[in-house]
Amino acid sequence: MMHQTRPIPDGFERHFRQSPVTDPWEPLYSRRTERGVILGFIAETAHTNSRGFVHGGLISALADNAMGLSCAQVAGGEASLVTVNLTLDFLGSAQIGQWVEFDTVFVKSGGTLSFAQAFVTADGEPCARANAVFRLLRKAA
C-alpha cells in the first residue's frame, strides 16, 4: 500500500545507485553535496517491522550505503570500499509517512581506511546515529 502523497524535499532525485538489497525499498532518493551523499525515502509499509515502524536493519543498511558513498566521493571515486565496522545507536523511531533522511556529517579518508559518521532523522527528528570504518580498495591501473 503506497502512502507516498507528500512531496520529496528539494534537491533530491531518484537514487543514482541501485542494488538487489535496496530494490524492495524503492523508491529511494539521494542528493549529492560537496561533503557526501544524503539518502532519503518516505517510509512505507514495506519498510516496517511487525510493530509498524521502520526496521532497524533497513536503517543500518541505508546508513552504511550513505556513508560508503560519501567516503567514495571524498576519495575522488578512485577506490571502492568495503565496510570494516558499522555501529548504530537508535535514538527514536521512524513511522509510516515520514521522510527518513541519512546525512553523512563527517568523513575522514586516509591511505587505507576511511571513517564516517551519519545522522538519521525522521521528519527532522533524531532517529539514529551511525559510525563506520571502510577499507579503501584501490582500483588497478
C-alpha positions in Angstrom: 0.0 0.0 0.0 1.5 3.3 -1.1 1.2 6.3 1.2 3.5 8.5 -0.9 1.4 11.6 -1.1 3.9 14.1 0.3 6.5 15.9 -1.8 10.1 14.9 -2.0 12.4 17.6 -0.4 14.1 20.0 -2.8 17.4 18.8 -4.3 16.6 15.1 -4.1 16.3 12.9 -7.1 15.8 9.1 -7.6 18.9 7.4 -6.1 21.6 7.0 -8.7 22.7 3.6 -7.4 20.5 0.6 -7.2 21.4 -2.9 -5.8 19.5 -6.1 -5.2 19.4 -5.4 -1.4 17.8 -2.0 -1.8 15.3 -2.9 -4.6 12.5 -3.8 -2.3 12.8 -0.4 -0.6 12.4 1.7 -3.7 11.8 4.5 -4.4 15.0 5.8 -2.7 16.2 9.3 -3.3 19.6 11.0 -3.0 21.2 14.4 -3.1 25.0 15.0 -3.6 26.7 17.7 -1.6 30.4 18.7 -1.5 30.9 16.6 1.5 28.9 13.5 0.7 25.7 11.8 -0.4 22.5 12.2 1.5 19.9 9.4 1.1 16.2 9.6 1.9 12.8 7.9 1.5 9.2 8.2 2.5 8.5 5.4 5.0 6.0 2.9 3.7 4.6 -0.4 5.0 7.4 -2.3 3.1 10.0 -0.5 5.3 8.5 -1.5 8.7 8.8 -4.3 11.2 6.0 -6.1 12.9 5.5 -3.2 15.3 4.8 -0.8 12.4 7.9 1.4 12.5 10.9 1.4 10.2 13.0 -1.7 10.7 16.5 -1.2 12.3 18.1 -3.4 9.7 16.9 -1.2 6.9 18.2 1.9 8.8 21.6 0.1 9.2 21.8 -0.9 5.6 21.0 2.6 4.3 23.3 4.3 6.8 26.1 2.0 5.6 25.2 2.9 2.0 25.1 6.7 2.6 28.4 6.7 4.5 30.2 4.4 2.0 29.1 6.5 -1.0 30.2 9.7 0.8 33.6 8.2 1.6 34.0 7.1 -2.1 33.1 10.6 -3.2 35.6 12.2 -0.8 38.2 9.7 -2.1 37.6 11.0 -5.6 35.9 7.9 -7.0 39.3 6.2 -7.5 38.5 3.5 -4.9 35.8 1.1 -4.0 35.1 0.5 -0.3 34.2 -2.4 1.9 32.7 -2.0 5.4 35.1 -3.0 8.2 33.0 -1.8 11.1 29.5 -0.4 11.4 27.8 0.8 14.7 24.4 2.4 15.2 22.7 3.9 18.1 18.9 4.1 17.8 17.6 7.4 19.2 14.0 7.2 18.1 11.7 5.5 15.6 10.5 6.4 12.1 6.9 6.0 11.3 4.9 5.3 8.1 4.6 8.5 6.1 7.7 10.2 7.5 10.6 11.4 5.4 13.6 9.4 6.6 17.0 11.0 5.8 20.6 9.7 6.1 23.1 12.6 6.2 26.8 11.8 6.4 28.1 14.6 8.5 31.8 13.6 8.8 34.3 11.8 6.6 38.0 11.3 7.2 39.8 9.5 4.5 43.3 8.0 4.9 45.5 5.8 2.9 43.7 2.5 3.5 40.9 3.4 5.9 38.1 5.9 5.7 35.9 6.9 8.7 32.4 8.3 8.6 29.6 9.4 10.8 25.9 9.9 9.8 22.7 11.1 11.4 19.4 9.6 10.6 16.3 11.7 11.0 12.5 11.1 10.6 10.8 14.4 9.6 13.8 16.2 11.1 13.7 14.4 14.5 16.7 12.3 15.5 16.2 8.6 14.7 19.7 7.1 14.8 23.4 7.9 14.6 25.9 5.7 12.8 29.6 5.4 12.6 31.6 3.3 10.1 35.1 2.4 9.1 35.7 1.4 5.5 38.7 -0.2 3.8 39.7 1.5 0.6 40.4 -0.9 -2.3 42.3 1.0 -4.9 41.3 0.2 -8.5 44.0 -1.4 -10.6 45.7 1.0 -13.1 
